[in-house]
Each structure stands twice: as C-alpha cells, then as structure tokens.
Amino acid sequence: MPYPTNSDLPLGVRNHLPPHAQDLFRAAFNRAYADHALDPHLEEAARRMAWAAVKRLYVLDGMYWIPR
C-alpha cells in the first residue's frame, strides 16, 4: 500500500534513513506502486525500486546513510 507520510514508512526505513532519503524512498515506492499495479509481486517490486532510488543518492557508511 502507498505511504501517505514518512511516519507511515516501515520502522526499518524510518530508523535508518535521514529525512530526505525517507522522502525519496516514499516517493519512489508510491510511484512504483502505482506504475506496477498489475504486478503479482507489487509490494516487493515497489520496495526494490524505492531502495534503488535511495542508493542512487545515498551510500551506507557504516551504520549511517550519507549523501553521495
């Protein structure tokens, strides 16, 4: 299901990504969810696409996601 706000994101996303990365994850997830409505693995596909969007602009440095 799409996420209306960052506070609705999964706990793992909220606890590990900075606010801008959360915005990016949410926007990418919601877009992928809408674009792939007929995909039988909709949630999984949208989640993968959202993480790919985050990883384009952020990199995991130890325990923290930092801008590239």
MDTraj code that builds the backbone (N, CA, C; nanometers):
import mdtraj as md
import numpy as np

residues = "MET PRO TYR PRO THR ASN SER ASP LEU PRO LEU GLY VAL ARG ASN HIS LEU PRO PRO HIS ALA GLN ASP LEU PHE ARG ALA ALA PHE ASN ARG ALA TYR ALA ASP HIS ALA LEU ASP PRO HIS LEU GLU GLU ALA ALA ARG ARG MET ALA TRP ALA ALA VAL LYS ARG LEU TYR VAL LEU ASP GLY MET TYR TRP ILE PRO ARG".split()
xyz = np.array([
    [0.0839, -0.1177, 0.0000],
    [0.0000, 0.0000, 0.0000],
    [0.0881, 0.1237, 0.0000],
    [0.0475, 0.2297, -0.0659],
    [0.1260, 0.3530, -0.0684],
    [0.1369, 0.4149, 0.0716],
    [0.2415, 0.4921, 0.0894],
    [0.2655, 0.5570, 0.2183],
    [0.2331, 0.7061, 0.2076],
    [0.1300, 0.7543, 0.2796],
    [0.0930, 0.8961, 0.2711],
    [0.1966, 0.9897, 0.3344],
    [0.2613, 0.9470, 0.4416],
    [0.3607, 1.0316, 0.5091],
    [0.4809, 0.9462, 0.5483],
    [0.5885, 1.0125, 0.5849],
    [0.7080, 0.9397, 0.6286],
    [0.6838, 0.8620, 0.7574],
    [0.5944, 0.9080, 0.8396],
    [0.5667, 0.8360, 0.9644],
    [0.4950, 0.7033, 0.9387],
    [0.4454, 0.6839, 0.8181],
    [0.3814, 0.5574, 0.7810],
    [0.4793, 0.4563, 0.7216],
    [0.6021, 0.4991, 0.6967],
    [0.7033, 0.4092, 0.6400],
    [0.7364, 0.2968, 0.7373],
    [0.7878, 0.1858, 0.6862],
    [0.8286, 0.0769, 0.7758],
    [0.9330, 0.1259, 0.8765],
    [0.9318, 0.0678, 0.9926],
    [1.0212, 0.1087, 1.1010],
    [1.1672, 0.1068, 1.0578],
    [1.2092, 0.0064, 0.9852],
    [1.3479, -0.0024, 0.9400],
    [1.3885, 0.1143, 0.8527],
    [1.2982, 0.1607, 0.7707],
    [1.3264, 0.2754, 0.6844],
    [1.3329, 0.4027, 0.7687],
    [1.2349, 0.4207, 0.8561],
    [1.2318, 0.5414, 0.9403],
    [1.3511, 0.5509, 1.0330],
    [1.3959, 0.4390, 1.0862],
    [1.5053, 0.4418, 1.1837],
    [1.6433, 0.4542, 1.1204],
    [1.6559, 0.4233, 0.9916],
    [1.7894, 0.4185, 0.9332],
    [1.8176, 0.5224, 0.8269],
    [1.7145, 0.5797, 0.7687],
    [1.7370, 0.6792, 0.6637],
    [1.7165, 0.8204, 0.7168],
    [1.7989, 0.9151, 0.6695],
    [1.7742, 1.0550, 0.7057],
    [1.6440, 1.1030, 0.6410],
    [1.5883, 1.2130, 0.6892],
    [1.4576, 1.2599, 0.6409],
    [1.4475, 1.2747, 0.4884],
    [1.5474, 1.3322, 0.4236],
    [1.5406, 1.3485, 0.2787],
    [1.5378, 1.2133, 0.2086],
    [1.6141, 1.1181, 0.2566],
    [1.6144, 0.9841, 0.1977],
    [1.4795, 0.9148, 0.2210],
    [1.4161, 0.9431, 0.3339],
    [1.2824, 0.8885, 0.3592],
    [1.1824, 0.9450, 0.2580],
    [1.1934, 1.0759, 0.2303],
    [1.1068, 1.1379, 0.1296],
    [1.1275, 1.0712, -0.0060],
    [1.2523, 1.0487, -0.0396],
    [1.2866, 0.9851, -0.1662],
    [1.2322, 0.8428, -0.1729],
    [1.2507, 0.7660, -0.0668],
    [1.2006, 0.6292, -0.0607],
    [1.0490, 0.6277, -0.0780],
    [0.9809, 0.7136, -0.0040],
    [0.8341, 0.7173, -0.0086],
    [0.7843, 0.7543, -0.1474],
    [0.8435, 0.8561, -0.2083],
    [0.8007, 0.8986, -0.3422],
    [0.8259, 0.7885, -0.4453],
    [0.9425, 0.7256, -0.4388],
    [0.9751, 0.6191, -0.5341],
    [0.8844, 0.4982, -0.5134],
    [0.8592, 0.4626, -0.3887],
    [0.7717, 0.3494, -0.3590],
    [0.6312, 0.3757, -0.4114],
    [0.5775, 0.4925, -0.3799],
    [0.4406, 0.5247, -0.4215],
    [0.4284, 0.5275, -0.5740],
    [0.5292, 0.5816, -0.6414],
    [0.5273, 0.5860, -0.7874],
    [0.5335, 0.4447, -0.8453],
    [0.6249, 0.3628, -0.7940],
    [0.6381, 0.2253, -0.8428],
    [0.5112, 0.1462, -0.8142],
    [0.4507, 0.1694, -0.6994],
    [0.3269, 0.1005, -0.6631],
    [0.2166, 0.1324, -0.7633],
    [0.2076, 0.2581, -0.8014],
    [0.1053, 0.2994, -0.8979],
    [0.1366, 0.2480, -1.0386],
    [0.2634, 0.2524, -1.0765],
    [0.3027, 0.2127, -1.2115],
    [0.2946, 0.0625, -1.2354],
    [0.3061, -0.0170, -1.1304],
    [0.3110, -0.1630, -1.1449],
    [0.1922, -0.2305, -1.0769],
    [0.0772, -0.1696, -1.0889],
    [-0.0422, -0.2187, -1.0191],
    [-0.0799, -0.3612, -1.0574],
    [-0.0431, -0.4064, -1.1763],
    [-0.0796, -0.5413, -1.2208],
    [0.0253, -0.6466, -1.1860],
    [0.1379, -0.6054, -1.1309],
    [0.2452, -0.6989, -1.0957],
    [0.2015, -0.7842, -0.9765],
    [0.2099, -0.9168, -0.9877],
    [0.1674, -1.0014, -0.8752],
    [0.2568, -0.9847, -0.7509],
    [0.3771, -0.9342, -0.7697],
    [0.4692, -0.9100, -0.6576],
    [0.4854, -0.7601, -0.6366],
    [0.3743, -0.6915, -0.6354],
    [0.3711, -0.5458, -0.6325],
    [0.4513, -0.4853, -0.5182],
    [0.4251, -0.5276, -0.3957],
    [0.4941, -0.4689, -0.2789],
    [0.6451, -0.4896, -0.2881],
    [0.6846, -0.6100, -0.3209],
    [0.8278, -0.6414, -0.3299],
    [0.8948, -0.5598, -0.4401],
    [0.8314, -0.5506, -0.5542],
    [0.8875, -0.4740, -0.6654],
    [0.8983, -0.3256, -0.6295],
    [0.7954, -0.2701, -0.5689],
    [0.7971, -0.1287, -0.5303],
    [0.9046, -0.1021, -0.4261],
    [0.9221, -0.1943, -0.3330],
    [1.0247, -0.1781, -0.2300],
    [1.1651, -0.1804, -0.2922],
    [1.1881, -0.2721, -0.3860],
    [1.3188, -0.2799, -0.4528],
    [1.3471, -0.1514, -0.5299],
    [1.2466, -0.1009, -0.5983],
    [1.2652, 0.0226, -0.6749],
    [1.2899, 0.1424, -0.5842],
    [1.2231, 0.1452, -0.4707],
    [1.2430, 0.2550, -0.3757],
    [1.3851, 0.2525, -0.3189],
    [1.4342, 0.1345, -0.2831],
    [1.5718, 0.1254, -0.2323],
    [1.6724, 0.1621, -0.3409],
    [1.6459, 0.1249, -0.4647],
    [1.7351, 0.1614, -0.5752],
    [1.7420, 0.3134, -0.5895],
    [1.6291, 0.3809, -0.5731],
    [1.6267, 0.5271, -0.5813],
    [1.7094, 0.5886, -0.4692],
    [1.6968, 0.5346, -0.3493],
    [1.7745, 0.5856, -0.2358],
    [1.9240, 0.5646, -0.2614],
    [1.9598, 0.4471, -0.3112],
    [2.1014, 0.4137, -0.3309],
    [2.1660, 0.4954, -0.4426],
    [2.0861, 0.5586, -0.5289],
    [2.1434, 0.6462, -0.6309],
    [2.1977, 0.7753, -0.5688],
    [2.1356, 0.8186, -0.4593],
    [2.1749, 0.9459, -0.3979],
    [2.2419, 0.9317, -0.2620],
    [2.2327, 0.8140, -0.2014],
    [2.2905, 0.7918, -0.0689],
    [2.3743, 0.6648, -0.0703],
    [2.4711, 0.6626, 0.0198],
    [2.5549, 0.5439, 0.0357],
    [2.5598, 0.5097, 0.1846],
    [2.5627, 0.3819, 0.2136],
    [2.5695, 0.3375, 0.3525],
    [2.7145, 0.3433, 0.3980],
    [2.7412, 0.4249, 0.4989],
    [2.8758, 0.4408, 0.5540],
    [2.8720, 0.3904, 0.6970],
    [2.9087, 0.2650, 0.7167],
    [2.8977, 0.2055, 0.8490],
    [2.7524, 0.1842, 0.8835],
    [2.7039, 0.2605, 0.9788],
    [2.5635, 0.2479, 1.0206],
    [2.4757, 0.3612, 0.9681],
    [2.5357, 0.4564, 0.8935],
    [2.4610, 0.5755, 0.8524],
    [2.4547, 0.5890, 0.7018],
    [2.3388, 0.6329, 0.6527],
    [2.3226, 0.6641, 0.5123],
    [2.3620, 0.8095, 0.4931],
    [2.4585, 0.8344, 0.4037],
    [2.5066, 0.9697, 0.3812],
    [2.4907, 1.0025, 0.2320],
    [2.4745, 1.1316, 0.1998],
    [2.4622, 1.1704, 0.0580],
    [2.5909, 1.1370, -0.0167],
    [2.5751, 1.1007, -0.1428],
    [2.6913, 1.0713, -0.2276],
    [2.7630, 1.1995, -0.2626],
])
top = md.Topology()
chain = top.add_chain()
for i, resn in enumerate(residues, 1):
    res = top.add_residue(resn, chain, resSeq=i)
    for name in ("N", "CA", "C"):
        top.add_atom(name, md.element.get_by_symbol(name[0]), res)
traj = md.Trajectory(xyz[None], top)
